[in-house]
């Protein structure tokens, strides 16, 4: 952040707080404030754009937490980007710790500014991040404030809100928190017995999600004039065989595998292709980017070996580039864990569900923190230009979280 940036964001946060509408329930008012504070992931806008970074949202939440008498910390992840940690300490010795962990960043798009002006219509709140995932931020933080304001703190449970940075790009926030919980100087203060990860699940409780591998494949040829193609080797032709092998043969093989009870079967998708320069040149290079979603029990390395085998069978030699900066493992949390069962009861659900997308839950689970995913909103609204969330779902999420948190002893 540029010099003086924190003071600017503090001023914006105070202004937003003053403008909270009394016609909305507190959780909806908080969400409107958060939408008005831009927090676009820096990966999606030009360097130096003042709409990037999570600092403004974090400053506003930190001020609200301090007013409520909560302990507020910042965990530096990368320069200018900190996880926000807000604690409600128990009345007695802490015997367990529960995390509420939404992410603070959003995506960006060219027509962004109108989406930073929250509006309410027909029981919905519209705006960038309303669904993904400032609705979860508002529900979780308001629930923590409500428990703190009740005056009856959980006797032996520490309740911790952790607002993560960078979920929309490389999950730097959750990965850093998980790493520190394993080996950092404050490891004991970061470990937890359950993490409730905020994502739009339509109030379902999610205990499993798919992992994913993003790969770039490159085939190489020999350039030649288009009038004499026999003097060259066409890289696009080789890649065409590779794409058919992946999208037809390999995809059919995946559809025949045993389905996971919550996640179904693994999938493959070729999402982008680039090759050649102009019609009269035999292309010397072709690239495709692919997305392979995998199940618990599979690994990124194992998936890459499978794809290499598929290409060998098709007679294609290709170079592999892993587009992920860190592995994106699948999640599978035991739904019979006592805290998961208690949360299911508080949320009014009988069983957990699975989702196809990856989120911050997997890095936490890999560090030994049991994780589930929960939140208001529908993933179908995420990343859309008319992003919205239902106010009734927002309030229901807050109420379920309050019920669960107040029941802890």
PyMOL commands that set and color helices and strands:
alter all, ss='L'
color gray80, all
select helices_A, chain A and resi 5-18+26-36+42-44+55-67+113-116+134-149+172-183+187-190+226-231+235-255+300-313+338-347+361-366+379-381+391-406
alter helices_A, ss='H'
color red, helices_A
select strands_A, chain A and resi 71-78+81-88+96-101+119-121+124-126+157-163+194-198+206-209+211-220+224-225+267-275+281-282+285-294+319-322+331-332+353-355+371-374+388-390
alter strands_A, ss='S'
color yellow, strands_A
deselect
rebuild
show_as cartoon
